[in-house]
Amino acid sequence: MNEPAGRGNQQPLSVDGPMGMLANCEDVWDTPDRSGDPVDILDHGLQVAAVLALRHPHDEELQVAGLVHDIGHHLVPGDEARHGEHAAAAVAGLLGAQVARLVALHIPAKRYLAATDAEHATGLSPESTRTLALQGGPMTPEEQAAFEAHPDFLAAVALRHADDAGKVVGLRVAGLEQWRHRVERVTARTQYQGR
């Protein structure tokens, strides 16, 4: 019997694309000359996702956003100001609007925290401090108010805190393949919800 046309007979989208993109980030750095953060993009994403899994175990979209948030460095090397936008555009179709928004917001969250949390600002890595100016510097009070009103404000700040924590050389965390099922679940929800 033929199944009627519609969502029920759609083939699931493959997570091989983002998983392959992440795998290609092994031994790729946020700066072409490796003068930036002390871990490669893949290791950094795995560390950020692991931190988010511990702090937000029920939010798989946030965890997956942490996993892919810096792939824009690989897609468009050297574009510090817009690497979040590049990554968001690359994952939106498969991982959905929520993941893409969080990925895009990790830079505004850095700017927000630089303006509102002196301890956070002084704790930025040397590379994050350098790129902050390229990304617009600390937010103005008007920008802060607008960011605080964003529906994803708290999740974006959580992602940024994990981003800053995920730069530890030699830290052992789950490997990329151990994230496949979570990425598949996020993809399935995105496809089911049509977002």
C-alpha positions, -999 to +999 in steps of 0.1 A: +000+000+000+013+034-009+016+059+019+000+093+011+023+121+002+033+143+031+056+144+061+051+107+069+070+094+040+098+120+039+133+106+041+152+118+072+178+144+065+214+131+070+236+143+098+266+132+079+270+167+066+275+185+099+293+155+114+317+155+084+321+193+087+330+189+124+354+161+117+371+183+091+377+208+119+402+185+136+436+202+135+419+234+121+423+265+143+403+297+149+432+316+133+451+304+102+484+309+119+474+290+151+481+321+173+445+320+187+429+297+212+450+267+224+427+239+210+415+231+175+379+239+165+368+202+168+382+198+203+368+232+213+333+223+201+334+190+219+345+206+251+318+233+249+291+207+241+303+186+271+301+216+294+266+223+282+255+186+286+266+188+323+250+222+329+219+218+307+213+180+303+178+184+290+185+210+263+200+191+233+196+220+209+218+241+232+243+213+234+244+208+196+247+246+192+278+244+214+292+216+193+289+235+160+292+271+171+327+278+158+327+260+124+324+294+108+361+298+115+367+268+091+341+279+065+354+315+062+389+317+077+398+350+092+363+365+095+362+369+132+333+393+133+309+371+114+320+335+120+289+329+141+267+340+113+286+318+088+282+288+111+245+295+117+238+297+080+256+264+074+236+245+100+202+261+099+186+238+073+195+206+091+197+216+128+170+242+128+163+277+136+169+273+174+204+259+170+212+285+143+200+314+164+221+302+194+252+298+172+247+333+158+242+347+192+274+335+208+292+366+197+266+391+209+266+371+242+304+377+244+299+414+238+271+415+264+292+397+291+322+419+283+300+449+291+281+436+321+304+413+340+339+427+348+351+393+361+341+376+329+357+403+307+390+400+325+389+362+323+386+361+285+413+342+267+439+365+249+423+355+216+388+363+227+400+397+241+417+404+207+386+395+187+362+414+209+372+447+193+367+432+158+332+420+169+320+454+180+335+456+215+314+456+247+277+463+242+263+498+248+235+500+274+209+502+246+224+470+230+224+453+264+187+461+269+178+448+235+198+416+240+183+410+274+148+411+258+158+385+232+139+352+238+171+332+236+191+355+259+196+330+287+206+302+264+230+324+245+247+335+277+249+298+288+265+290+254+290+318+258+300+307+293+306+272+280+325+287+251+349+303+275+353+271+295+360+249+265+396+259+258+415+234+279+445+217+263+444+179+268+409+178+284+393+144+277+357+146+266+334+124+246+345+121+209+325+133+179+308+100+172+293+099+207+274+130+197+258+115+166+226+103+183+220+137+198+226+155+165+202+129+149+175+137+175+178+174+170+176+169+132+146+147+135+128+172+157+137+200+133+124+180+104+092+169+122+085+205+133+093+219+099+117+245+113 
